[in-house]
Amino acid sequence: MKNIVILFSLLFVFGCDKKENVNTQISLTTTDVSSITSNSVATGGSIISSGGLTITAKGVVWSTSNNPTILLSTKTNDAGTNSFTSNITGLSADTKYFVRAYASNQSGTYYGSEISFTTRAAGSFATVTSANGKVWMDRNLGASRVATSTTDTSAYGDLYQWGRGSDQHQLRKSILIATQSSTDVTGNANFILPNTPLTDWRNPANTNLWQGVNGINNPCPTGFRLPTEAEWNAELSSWTTKNADGAFASPLKLTVAGSRELTINGAGVSGSYWSSTISGDGSRYLNISSAGSFVLTHNRSYGGSIRCIKE
């Protein structure tokens, strides 16, 4: 009888331990870096599982050495839900960094995969010369490399609202709001898409933005600017085929990076490249796809790619 009692007690204890052996670990991924400059980069993370516990902190941590941890001061603490965006600033130019997302709950801190990147050299960037003898940047603003194909996502870059500067609204995961700005510099990093009218992020509109190298809010590097409609048409006329394949085959290696309104549209199918040219309530842009390439007009609240041309 005594042996039976002991056996029952052991089974009871082991049974309880098995029930309490719950996986409380957080599972998460690190977002690919984008918008690399000489001193900043955009990244973030996505939480796949919270481990059944409340997330108490999340963000990214970075270092010039492998496997950075939250013991470092170089980290963010980001808001948001399961997916979050992290904007890292204050980096050194032409330096290799390692970054990974982290998240904490009551059981500890867990990390996503490590990603390495190298900041751009201060004041330097690569250029290409087109068939028309014009000098252009070799990639879209915000792209991490020159395109290897027309659908190379690392070469897509950012999506700017016409006339706005590089205030982080151009990031593909920036927050969407409806309140228009009454000034040229919004003071926020939100993508502004008003309920009505849908024509502009700014009210009243300012058609003097992005005009020339010294134009207000010019997002291009020093000595570069937005191309005009005529300059886009000149490039288009030099392509072997007037479509996305011809755009990629050209020295510019343009990609089908998509566009943005309520959501990201057409990524991998079409690309929209802003010009500085005004047209009524909108502005002109080059649209490329497999069906053809044309210069069209769109609302200035629209998000499009930027390829800078040298003055």
Phi and psi in degrees as GROMACS dihedral restraints (atoms count N, CA, C in turn):
[ dihedral_restraints ]
;  ai    aj    ak    al  type     phi  dphi    fc
    3     4     5     6     1   -61.5    20    10
    4     5     6     7     1   -41.7    20    10
    6     7     8     9     1   -64.3    20    10
    7     8     9    10     1   -36.6    20    10
    9    10    11    12     1   -64.3    20    10
   10    11    12    13     1   -41.1    20    10
   12    13    14    15     1   -64.0    20    10
   13    14    15    16     1   -43.0    20    10
   15    16    17    18     1   -63.9    20    10
   16    17    18    19     1   -43.5    20    10
   18    19    20    21     1   -62.0    20    10
   19    20    21    22     1   -41.7    20    10
   21    22    23    24     1   -63.3    20    10
   22    23    24    25     1   -41.1    20    10
   24    25    26    27     1   -63.3    20    10
   25    26    27    28     1   -42.5    20    10
   27    28    29    30     1   -64.0    20    10
   28    29    30    31     1   -43.0    20    10
   30    31    32    33     1   -62.1    20    10
   31    32    33    34     1   -38.2    20    10
   33    34    35    36     1   -64.8    20    10
   34    35    36    37     1   -44.6    20    10
   36    37    38    39     1   -64.5    20    10
   37    38    39    40     1   -48.4    20    10
   39    40    41    42     1   -64.3    20    10
   40    41    42    43     1   -35.8    20    10
   42    43    44    45     1   -63.5    20    10
   43    44    45    46     1   -41.3    20    10
   45    46    47    48     1   -66.0    20    10
   46    47    48    49     1   -42.8    20    10
   48    49    50    51     1   -61.0    20    10
   49    50    51    52     1   -38.8    20    10
   51    52    53    54     1   -64.4    20    10
   52    53    54    55     1   -39.3    20    10
   54    55    56    57     1   -69.0    20    10
   55    56    57    58     1   -32.3    20    10
   57    58    59    60     1   -85.0    20    10
   58    59    60    61     1    -6.6    20    10
   60    61    62    63     1   -80.2    20    10
   61    62    63    64     1    65.9    20    10
   63    64    65    66     1   -94.7    20    10
   64    65    66    67     1   137.4    20    10
   66    67    68    69     1   -77.0    20    10
   67    68    69    70     1   109.6    20    10
   69    70    71    72     1  -104.3    20    10
   70    71    72    73     1     9.9    20    10
   72    73    74    75     1   -73.7    20    10
   73    74    75    76     1   144.7    20    10
   75    76    77    78     1   -87.5    20    10
   76    77    78    79     1   137.1    20    10
   78    79    80    81     1  -111.8    20    10
   79    80    81    82     1   127.3    20    10
   81    82    83    84     1  -151.9    20    10
   82    83    84    85     1   163.6    20    10
   84    85    86    87     1  -123.1    20    10
   85    86    87    88     1   159.3    20    10
   87    88    89    90     1  -101.4    20    10
   88    89    90    91     1   133.0    20    10
   90    91    92    93     1   -75.3    20    10
   91    92    93    94     1   138.0    20    10
   93    94    95    96     1   -55.0    20    10
   94    95    96    97     1   143.0    20    10
   96    97    98    99     1   -73.4    20    10
   97    98    99   100     1   152.3    20    10
   99   100   101   102     1  -151.1    20    10
  100   101   102   103     1   173.9    20    10
  102   103   104   105     1    52.6    20    10
  103   104   105   106     1    44.8    20    10
  105   106   107   108     1   -72.8    20    10
  106   107   108   109     1   127.6    20    10
  108   109   110   111     1  -122.9    20    10
  109   110   111   112     1  -168.7    20    10
  111   112   113   114     1   -73.6    20    10
  112   113   114   115     1   -17.8    20    10
  114   115   116   117     1  -139.2    20    10
  115   116   117   118     1    10.4    20    10
  117   118   119   120     1  -152.7    20    10
  118   119   120   121     1   164.4    20    10
  120   121   122   123     1  -159.4    20    10
  121   122   123   124     1   154.7    20    10
  123   124   125   126     1  -111.6    20    10
  124   125   126   127     1   136.3    20    10
  126   127   128   129     1  -153.2    20    10
  127   128   129   130     1  -147.5    20    10
  129   130   131   132     1   152.4    20    10
  130   131   132   133     1  -155.3    20    10
  132   133   134   135     1  -161.2    20    10
  133   134   135   136     1   171.2    20    10
  135   136   137   138     1  -141.5    20    10
  136   137   138   139     1   123.3    20    10
  138   139   140   141     1   -88.2    20    10
  139   140   141   142     1   119.4    20    10
  141   142   143   144     1   -84.8    20    10
  142   143   144   145     1   -41.4    20    10
  144   145   146   147     1  -145.0    20    10
  145   146   147   148     1   134.6    20    10
  147   148   149   150     1   -86.9    20    10
  148   149   150   151     1    -1.1    20    10
  150   151   152   153     1    74.5    20    10
  151   152   153   154     1    14.9    20    10
  153   154   155   156     1    78.4    20    10
  154   155   156   157     1     5.6    20    10
  156   157   158   159     1  -120.8    20    10
  157   158   159   160     1   163.7    20    10
  159   160   161   162     1   -71.3    20    10
  160   161   162   163     1   132.7    20    10
  162   163   164   165     1   -74.5    20    10
  163   164   165   166     1   123.3    20    10
  165   166   167   168     1   -98.6    20    10
  166   167   168   169     1   -21.1    20    10
  168   169   170   171     1  -161.4    20    10
  169   170   171   172     1   149.9    20    10
  171   172   173   174     1  -158.2    20    10
  172   173   174   175     1   154.9    20    10
  174   175   176   177     1   165.3    20    10
  175   176   177   178     1  -153.5    20    10
  177   178   179   180     1  -129.6    20    10
  178   179   180   181     1   155.2    20    10
  180   181   182   183     1  -130.2    20    10
  181   182   183   184     1   142.9    20    10
  183   184   185   186     1  -140.9    20    10
  184   185   186   187     1   160.5    20    10
  186   187   188   189     1  -164.8    20    10
  187   188   189   190     1   166.3    20    10
  189   190   191   192     1   -84.9    20    10
  190   191   192   193     1    -0.7    20    10
  192   193   194   195     1  -115.1    20    10
  193   194   195   196     1   158.5    20    10
  195   196   197   198     1   -63.0    20    10
  196   197   198   199     1   156.6    20    10
  198   199   200   201     1    52.1    20    10
  199   200   201   202     1    56.5    20    10
  201   202   203   204     1   -64.7    20    10
  202   203   204   205     1   148.3    20    10
  204   205   206   207     1  -126.5    20    10
  205   206   207   208     1   171.3    20    10
  207   208   209   210     1   -73.1    20    10
  208   209   210   211     1    -2.3    20    10
  210   211   212   213     1   -68.7    20    10
  211   212   213   214     1   -18.1    20    10
  213   214   215   216     1   -79.3    20    10
  214   215   216   217     1   156.3    20    10
  216   217   218   219     1   -83.1    20    10
  217   218   219   220     1   -15.0    20    10
  219   220   221   222     1   -84.4    20    10
  220   221   222   223     1    78.7    20    10
  222   223   224   225     1  -152.0    20    10
  223   224   225   226     1   161.5    20    10
  225   226   227   228     1  -112.9    20    10
  226   227   228   229     1   161.6    20    10
  228   229   230   231     1  -129.1    20    10
  229   230   231   232     1   100.4    20    10
  231   232   233   234     1  -100.6    20    10
  232   233   234   235     1   148.3    20    10
  234   235   236   237     1   -84.6    20    10
  235   236   237   238     1  -178.1    20    10
  237   238   239   240     1   113.9    20    10
  238   239   240   241     1   179.7    20    10
  240   241   242   243     1   -95.9    20    10
  241   242   243   244     1  -130.9    20    10
  243   244   245   246     1   -68.9    20    10
  244   245   246   247     1   -31.3    20    10
  246   247   248   249     1  -106.3    20    10
  247   248   249   250     1   138.0    20    10
  249   250   251   252     1  -141.5    20    10
  250   251   252   253     1   151.5    20    10
  252   253   254   255     1  -109.2    20    10
  253   254   255   256     1   136.3    20    10
  255   256   257   258     1  -124.7    20    10
  256   257   258   259     1   124.9    20    10
  258   259   260   261     1  -105.7    20    10
  259   260   261   262     1   112.4    20    10
  261   262   263   264     1   -95.7    20    10
  262   263   264   265     1   128.6    20    10
  264   265   266   267     1  -127.4    20    10
  265   266   267   268     1   173.9    20    10
  267   268   269   270     1    75.5    20    10
  268   269   270   271     1    21.3    20    10
  270   271   272   273     1   -80.6    20    10
  271   272   273   274     1   162.7    20    10
  273   274   275   276     1   -89.9    20    10
  274   275   276   277     1   144.3    20    10
  276   277   278   279     1   -69.3    20    10
  277   278   279   280     1   149.3    20    10
  279   280   281   282     1    51.5    20    10
  280   281   282   283     1    47.7    20    10
  282   283   284   285     1  -131.1    20    10
  283   284   285   286     1   139.1    20    10
  285   286   287   288     1   -85.8    20    10
  286   287   288   289     1   131.4    20    10
  288   289   290   291     1  -124.3    20    10
  289   290   291   292     1   158.6    20    10
  291   292   293   294     1  -121.4    20    10
  292   293   294   295     1   133.2    20    10
  294   295   296   297     1  -135.8    20    10
  295   296   297   298     1   145.6    20    10
  297   298   299   300     1  -151.1    20    10
  298   299   300   301     1   148.5    20    10
  300   301   302   303     1   -75.1    20    10
  301   302   303   304     1   152.7    20    10
  303   304   305   306     1  -137.6    20    10
  304   305   306   307     1   158.2    20    10
  306   307   308   309     1  -151.9    20    10
  307   308   309   310     1   144.7    20    10
  309   310   311   312     1  -123.4    20    10
  310   311   312   313     1   144.7    20    10
  312   313   314   315     1  -136.9    20    10
  313   314   315   316     1  -170.6    20    10
  315   316   317   318     1   -61.3    20    10
  316   317   318   319     1   -24.1    20    10
  318   319   320   321     1   -88.4    20    10
  319   320   321   322     1   -12.0    20    10
  321   322   323   324     1   147.8    20    10
  322   323   324   325     1  -167.8    20    10
  324   325   326   327     1  -114.4    20    10
  325   326   327   328     1   136.5    20    10
  327   328   329   330     1  -129.0    20    10
  328   329   330   331     1   156.6    20    10
  330   331   332   333     1  -126.6    20    10
  331   332   333   334     1   149.8    20    10
  333   334   335   336     1   -86.0    20    10
  334   335   336   337     1  -177.3    20    10
  336   337   338   339     1   -65.1    20    10
  337   338   339   340     1   151.2    20    10
  339   340   341   342     1   -85.8    20    10
  340   341   342   343     1   136.9    20    10
  342   343   344   345     1  -123.4    20    10
  343   344   345   346     1   136.8    20    10
  345   346   347   348     1  -109.0    20    10
  346   347   348   349     1   151.2    20    10
  348   349   350   351     1  -155.2    20    10
  349   350   351   352     1   160.4    20    10
  351   352   353   354     1  -122.4    20    10
  352   353   354   355     1   126.6    20    10
  354   355   356   357     1   -68.3    20    10
  355   356   357   358     1   157.1    20    10
  357   358   359   360     1   -76.1    20    10
  358   359   360   361     1   155.5    20    10
  360   361   362   363     1   -67.6    20    10
  361   362   363   364     1   142.0    20    10
  363   364   365   366     1   -62.0    20    10
  364   365   366   367     1   126.3    20    10
  366   367   368   369     1    71.5    20    10
  367   368   369   370     1     9.5    20    10
  369   370   371   372     1  -128.4    20    10
  370   371   372   373     1   150.2    20    10
  372   373   374   375     1  -164.5    20    10
  373   374   375   376     1   162.1    20    10
  375   376   377   378     1   -87.2    20    10
  376   377   378   379     1   150.5    20    10
  378   379   380   381     1  -131.2    20    10
  379   380   381   382     1   163.7    20    10
  381   382   383   384     1  -133.6    20    10
  382   383   384   385     1   155.6    20    10
  384   385   386   387     1  -109.2    20    10
  385   386   387   388     1   126.8    20    10
  387   388   389   390     1   -80.5    20    10
  388   389   390   391     1   175.9    20    10
  390   391   392   393     1   -62.8    20    10
  391   392   393   394     1   -20.8    20    10
  393   394   395   396     1   -91.6    20    10
  394   395   396   397     1     5.9    20    10
  396   397   398   399     1    80.5    20    10
  397   398   399   400     1     9.0    20    10
  399   400   401   402     1   -88.4    20    10
  400   401   402   403     1   145.5    20    10
  402   403   404   405     1   -97.7    20    10
  403   404   405   406     1   126.4    20    10
  405   406   407   408     1  -125.4    20    10
  406   407   408   409     1   159.1    20    10
  408   409   410   411     1   -64.4    20    10
  409   410   411   412     1   149.7    20    10
  411   412   413   414     1   -83.4    20    10
  412   413   414   415     1    -0.7    20    10
  414   415   416   417     1  -151.8    20    10
  415   416   417   418     1   165.0    20    10
  417   418   419   420     1   -68.2    20    10
  418   419   420   421     1   152.0    20    10
  420   421   422   423     1   -59.9    20    10
  421   422   423   424     1   130.3    20    10
  423   424   425   426     1    91.3    20    10
  424   425   426   427     1    -9.3    20    10
  426   427   428   429     1   -78.1    20    10
  427   428   429   430     1   146.3    20    10
  429   430   431   432     1   -89.6    20    10
  430   431   432   433     1    -9.2    20    10
  432   433   434   435     1  -163.2    20    10
  433   434   435   436     1   169.1    20    10
  435   436   437   438     1   -69.8    20    10
  436   437   438   439     1   141.4    20    10
  438   439   440   441     1   -63.8    20    10
  439   440   441   442     1   137.4    20    10
  441   442   443   444     1   -99.5    20    10
  442   443   444   445     1   -11.5    20    10
  444   445   446   447     1  -160.0    20    10
  445   446   447   448     1   168.7    20    10
  447   448   449   450     1   -67.6    20    10
  448   449   450   451     1   -19.4    20    10
  450   451   452   453     1  -113.5    20    10
  451   452   453   454     1    25.4    20    10
  453   454   455   456     1   -72.9    20    10
  454   455   456   457     1   105.8    20    10
  456   457   458   459     1   -64.3    20    10
  457   458   459   460     1   -28.3    20    10
  459   460   461   462     1   -70.1    20    10
  460   461   462   463     1   -14.0    20    10
  462   463   464   465     1  -106.1    20    10
  463   464   465   466     1     5.8    20    10
  465   466   467   468     1   -68.3    20    10
  466   467   468   469     1   -45.7    20    10
  468   469   470   471     1    77.9    20    10
  469   470   471   472     1  -161.1    20    10
  471   472   473   474     1   -95.7    20    10
  472   473   474   475     1   168.6    20    10
  474   475   476   477     1  -123.6    20    10
  475   476   477   478     1   108.7    20    10
  477   478   479   480     1   -95.0    20    10
  478   479   480   481     1   143.2    20    10
  480   481   482   483     1   -79.2    20    10
  481   482   483   484     1   140.1    20    10
  483   484   485   486     1   -59.5    20    10
  484   485   486   487     1   125.9    20    10
  486   487   488   489     1    94.5    20    10
  487   488   489   490     1    -8.6    20    10
  489   490   491   492     1   -90.6    20    10
  490   491   492   493     1   153.0    20    10
  492   493   494   495     1   -85.2    20    10
  493   494   495   496     1  -174.7    20    10
  495   496   497   498     1   -84.5    20    10
  496   497   498   499     1    77.3    20    10
  498   499   500   501     1  -108.0    20    10
  499   500   501   502     1    16.6    20    10
  501   502   503   504     1    82.9    20    10
  502   503   504   505     1    -6.7    20    10
  504   505   506   507     1   -62.5    20    10
  505   506   507   508     1   -25.5    20    10
  507   508   509   510     1   -73.5    20    10
  508   509   510   511     1   -12.4    20    10
  510   511   512   513     1   -66.3    20    10
  511   512   513   514     1   142.2    20    10
  513   514   515   516     1   -68.1    20    10
  514   515   516   517     1   -15.7    20    10
  516   517   518   519     1  -111.8    20    10
  517   518   519   520     1    17.8    20    10
  519   520   521   522     1   -65.8    20    10
  520   521   522   523     1   154.6    20    10
  522   523   524   525     1   -73.5    20    10
  523   524   525   526     1   140.6    20    10
  525   526   527   528     1   -94.4    20    10
  526   527   528   529     1   128.1    20    10
  528   529   530   531     1  -132.4    20    10
  529   530   531   532     1   164.6    20    10
  531   532   533   534     1  -105.3    20    10
  532   533   534   535     1   -13.7    20    10
  534   535   536   537     1   -75.6    20    10
  535   536   537   538     1   118.6    20    10
  537   538   539   540     1   -72.6    20    10
  538   539   540   541     1   160.0    20    10
  540   541   542   543     1   -98.7    20    10
  541   542   543   544     1   143.1    20    10
  543   544   545   546     1   -98.4    20    10
  544   545   546   547     1     2.5    20    10
  546   547   548   549     1  -129.6    20    10
  547   548   549   550     1   161.9    20    10
  549   550   551   552     1   -69.2    20    10
  550   551   552   553     1   -33.0    20    10
  552   553   554   555     1  -106.2    20    10
  553   554   555   556     1   112.3    20    10
  555   556   557   558     1   -71.8    20    10
  556   557   558   559     1   -28.7    20    10
  558   559   560   561     1    77.7    20    10
  559   560   561   562     1    11.6    20    10
  561   562   563   564     1  -143.4    20    10
  562   563   564   565     1   169.9    20    10
  564   565   566   567     1  -108.1    20    10
  565   566   567   568     1    24.2    20    10
  567   568   569   570     1   -91.6    20    10
  568   569   570   571     1   148.9    20    10
  570   571   572   573     1   -85.7    20    10
  571   572   573   574     1   114.6    20    10
  573   574   575   576     1   -94.6    20    10
  574   575   576   577     1   110.4    20    10
  576   577   578   579     1  -125.3    20    10
  577   578   579   580     1    95.3    20    10
  579   580   581   582     1   -66.4    20    10
  580   581   582   583     1   151.4    20    10
  582   583   584   585     1   -66.2    20    10
  583   584   585   586     1   -43.1    20    10
  585   586   587   588     1  -164.3    20    10
  586   587   588   589     1   135.5    20    10
  588   589   590   591     1   -74.0    20    10
  589   590   591   592     1   161.2    20    10
  591   592   593   594     1   -91.9    20    10
  592   593   594   595     1     7.2    20    10
  594   595   596   597     1   -77.0    20    10
  595   596   597   598     1   -28.3    20    10
  597   598   599   600     1  -151.5    20    10
  598   599   600   601     1   147.8    20    10
  600   601   602   603     1   -79.2    20    10
  601   602   603   604     1   -15.8    20    10
  603   604   605   606     1  -112.0    20    10
  604   605   606   607     1   141.2    20    10
  606   607   608   609     1  -142.1    20    10
  607   608   609   610     1   111.5    20    10
  609   610   611   612     1   -76.6    20    10
  610   611   612   613     1   159.2    20    10
  612   613   614   615     1   -65.4    20    10
  613   614   615   616     1   152.0    20    10
  615   616   617   618     1  -128.9    20    10
  616   617   618   619     1   108.0    20    10
  618   619   620   621     1   -86.7    20    10
  619   620   621   622     1     4.3    20    10
  621   622   623   624     1   -90.8    20    10
  622   623   624   625     1     1.1    20    10
  624   625   626   627     1   -74.7    20    10
  625   626   627   628     1   152.7    20    10
  627   628   629   630     1    61.5    20    10
  628   629   630   631     1    26.1    20    10
  630   631   632   633     1   -98.3    20    10
  631   632   633   634     1   100.0    20    10
  633   634   635   636     1    82.4    20    10
  634   635   636   637     1   177.6    20    10
  636   637   638   639     1   -65.1    20    10
  637   638   639   640     1   -26.1    20    10
  639   640   641   642     1  -102.6    20    10
  640   641   642   643     1    15.0    20    10
  642   643   644   645     1   -65.5    20    10
  643   644   645   646     1   149.0    20    10
  645   646   647   648     1   -59.8    20    10
  646   647   648   649     1   131.2    20    10
  648   649   650   651     1    68.0    20    10
  649   650   651   652     1    15.1    20    10
  651   652   653   654     1   -56.0    20    10
  652   653   654   655     1   115.5    20    10
  654   655   656   657     1   -84.9    20    10
  655   656   657   658     1    -5.3    20    10
  657   658   659   660     1   -78.6    20    10
  658   659   660   661     1   159.3    20    10
  660   661   662   663     1   -62.0    20    10
  661   662   663   664     1   163.5    20    10
  663   664   665   666     1   -54.3    20    10
  664   665   666   667     1   130.7    20    10
  666   667   668   669     1    88.5    20    10
  667   668   669   670     1    -2.5    20    10
  669   670   671   672     1  -119.8    20    10
  670   671   672   673     1   161.2    20    10
  672   673   674   675     1  -153.3    20    10
  673   674   675   676     1   177.4    20    10
  675   676   677   678     1   -71.7    20    10
  676   677   678   679     1   140.0    20    10
  678   679   680   681     1   -70.6    20    10
  679   680   681   682     1   156.6    20    10
  681   682   683   684     1   -86.1    20    10
  682   683   684   685     1   169.4    20    10
  684   685   686   687     1   -58.8    20    10
  685   686   687   688     1   -42.2    20    10
  687   688   689   690     1   -62.3    20    10
  688   689   690   691     1   -37.2    20    10
  690   691   692   693     1   -69.5    20    10
  691   692   693   694     1   -36.7    20    10
  693   694   695   696     1   -65.3    20    10
  694   695   696   697     1   -42.7    20    10
  696   697   698   699     1   -62.9    20    10
  697   698   699   700     1   -35.6    20    10
  699   700   701   702     1   -65.8    20    10
  700   701   702   703     1   -40.8    20    10
  702   703   704   705     1   -65.5    20    10
  703   704   705   706     1   -44.4    20    10
  705   706   707   708     1   -57.3    20    10
  706   707   708   709     1   -40.0    20    10
  708   709   710   711     1   -68.6    20    10
  709   710   711   712     1   -18.0    20    10
  711   712   713   714     1   -90.5    20    10
  712   713   714   715     1    -8.6    20    10
  714   715   716   717     1   -75.5    20    10
  715   716   717   718     1   147.4    20    10
  717   718   719   720     1   -67.8    20    10
  718   719   720   721     1   -37.2    20    10
  720   721   722   723     1  -129.6    20    10
  721   722   723   724     1   140.9    20    10
  723   724   725   726     1   -89.7    20    10
  724   725   726   727     1    62.6    20    10
  726   727   728   729     1  -154.8    20    10
  727   728   729   730     1  -169.6    20    10
  729   730   731   732     1   -62.7    20    10
  730   731   732   733     1   -35.0    20    10
  732   733   734   735     1   -64.5    20    10
  733   734   735   736     1   -42.0    20    10
  735   736   737   738     1   -67.0    20    10
  736   737   738   739     1   -35.2    20    10
  738   739   740   741     1   -64.3    20    10
  739   740   741   742     1   -39.2    20    10
  741   742   743   744     1   -76.3    20    10
  742   743   744   745     1   -34.6    20    10
  744   745   746   747     1   -69.8    20    10
  745   746   747   748     1   -19.4    20    10
  747   748   749   750     1   -72.3    20    10
  748   749   750   751     1   164.7    20    10
  750   751   752   753     1   -57.2    20    10
  751   752   753   754     1   -23.3    20    10
  753   754   755   756     1   -75.5    20    10
  754   755   756   757     1   -22.8    20    10
  756   757   758   759     1    48.7    20    10
  757   758   759   760     1    55.2    20    10
  759   760   761   762     1   -70.6    20    10
  760   761   762   763     1   147.9    20    10
  762   763   764   765     1  -113.6    20    10
  763   764   765   766     1   162.8    20    10
  765   766   767   768     1   -89.4    20    10
  766   767   768   769     1    76.1    20    10
  768   769   770   771     1   -84.1    20    10
  769   770   771   772     1    -2.4    20    10
  771   772   773   774     1    82.6    20    10
  772   773   774   775     1  -171.1    20    10
  774   775   776   777     1  -149.3    20    10
  775   776   777   778     1   177.2    20    10
  777   778   779   780     1  -139.3    20    10
  778   779   780   781     1   134.4    20    10
  780   781   782   783     1  -132.3    20    10
  781   782   783   784     1  -110.8    20    10
  783   784   785   786     1   -65.6    20    10
  784   785   786   787     1   -33.5    20    10
  786   787   788   789     1  -137.6    20    10
  787   788   789   790     1   175.1    20    10
  789   790   791   792     1   -76.5    20    10
  790   791   792   793     1   124.7    20    10
  792   793   794   795     1  -116.3    20    10
  793   794   795   796     1   140.5    20    10
  795   796   797   798     1    72.7    20    10
  796   797   798   799     1     9.3    20    10
  798   799   800   801     1   -61.3    20    10
  799   800   801   802     1   127.0    20    10
  801   802   803   804     1    89.9    20    10
  802   803   804   805     1    -5.0    20    10
  804   805   806   807     1  -121.5    20    10
  805   806   807   808     1   -45.4    20    10
  807   808   809   810     1  -142.8    20    10
  808   809   810   811     1   162.1    20    10
  810   811   812   813     1  -132.9    20    10
  811   812   813   814     1   146.1    20    10
  813   814   815   816     1  -127.9    20    10
  814   815   816   817     1   117.9    20    10
  816   817   818   819     1  -118.2    20    10
  817   818   819   820     1   117.1    20    10
  819   820   821   822     1   -66.4    20    10
  820   821   822   823     1   149.3    20    10
  822   823   824   825     1  -114.1    20    10
  823   824   825   826     1   174.6    20    10
  825   826   827   828     1   -89.4    20    10
  826   827   828   829     1    -1.1    20    10
  828   829   830   831     1   -80.8    20    10
  829   830   831   832     1   132.5    20    10
  831   832   833   834     1   -88.0    20    10
  832   833   834   835     1   147.2    20    10
  834   835   836   837     1  -147.1    20    10
  835   836   837   838     1    97.0    20    10
  837   838   839   840     1    60.6    20    10
  838   839   840   841     1  -125.9    20    10
  840   841   842   843     1   -83.6    20    10
  841   842   843   844     1     0.6    20    10
  843   844   845   846     1  -127.6    20    10
  844   845   846   847     1  -167.8    20    10
  846   847   848   849     1  -137.2    20    10
  847   848   849   850     1   159.6    20    10
  849   850   851   852     1   -88.8    20    10
  850   851   852   853     1   145.5    20    10
  852   853   854   855     1  -147.6    20    10
  853   854   855   856     1   155.5    20    10
  855   856   857   858     1   -91.2    20    10
  856   857   858   859     1   125.1    20    10
  858   859   860   861     1  -108.3    20    10
  859   860   861   862     1   130.4    20    10
  861   862   863   864     1  -124.5    20    10
  862   863   864   865     1   141.9    20    10
  864   865   866   867     1  -160.1    20    10
  865   866   867   868     1   177.4    20    10
  867   868   869   870     1   -66.9    20    10
  868   869   870   871     1   -24.0    20    10
  870   871   872   873     1   -77.9    20    10
  871   872   873   874     1   -21.9    20    10
  873   874   875   876     1   156.2    20    10
  874   875   876   877     1   176.0    20    10
  876   877   878   879     1  -132.8    20    10
  877   878   879   880     1   132.3    20    10
  879   880   881   882     1  -146.9    20    10
  880   881   882   883     1   154.8    20    10
  882   883   884   885     1   -96.4    20    10
  883   884   885   886     1   123.5    20    10
  885   886   887   888     1  -128.9    20    10
  886   887   888   889     1   179.1    20    10
  888   889   890   891     1  -115.4    20    10
  889   890   891   892     1   140.0    20    10
  891   892   893   894     1  -142.6    20    10
  892   893   894   895     1   162.6    20    10
  894   895   896   897     1   -60.3    20    10
  895   896   897   898     1   150.2    20    10
  897   898   899   900     1   -78.8    20    10
  898   899   900   901     1    -4.2    20    10
  900   901   902   903     1   -83.6    20    10
  901   902   903   904     1    -9.1    20    10
  903   904   905   906     1   -67.9    20    10
  904   905   906   907     1   145.4    20    10
  906   907   908   909     1  -101.3    20    10
  907   908   909   910     1   121.5    20    10
  909   910   911   912     1  -134.5    20    10
  910   911   912   913     1   168.5    20    10
  912   913   914   915     1   -77.5    20    10
  913   914   915   916     1   160.6    20    10
  915   916   917   918     1  -128.5    20    10
  916   917   918   919     1   129.4    20    10
  918   919   920   921     1  -122.7    20    10
  919   920   921   922     1   116.6    20    10
  921   922   923   924     1   -84.4    20    10
  922   923   924   925     1   144.7    20    10
  924   925   926   927     1  -117.9    20    10
  925   926   927   928     1   146.1    20    10
  927   928   929   930     1   -78.5    20    10
  928   929   930   931     1   141.1    20    10
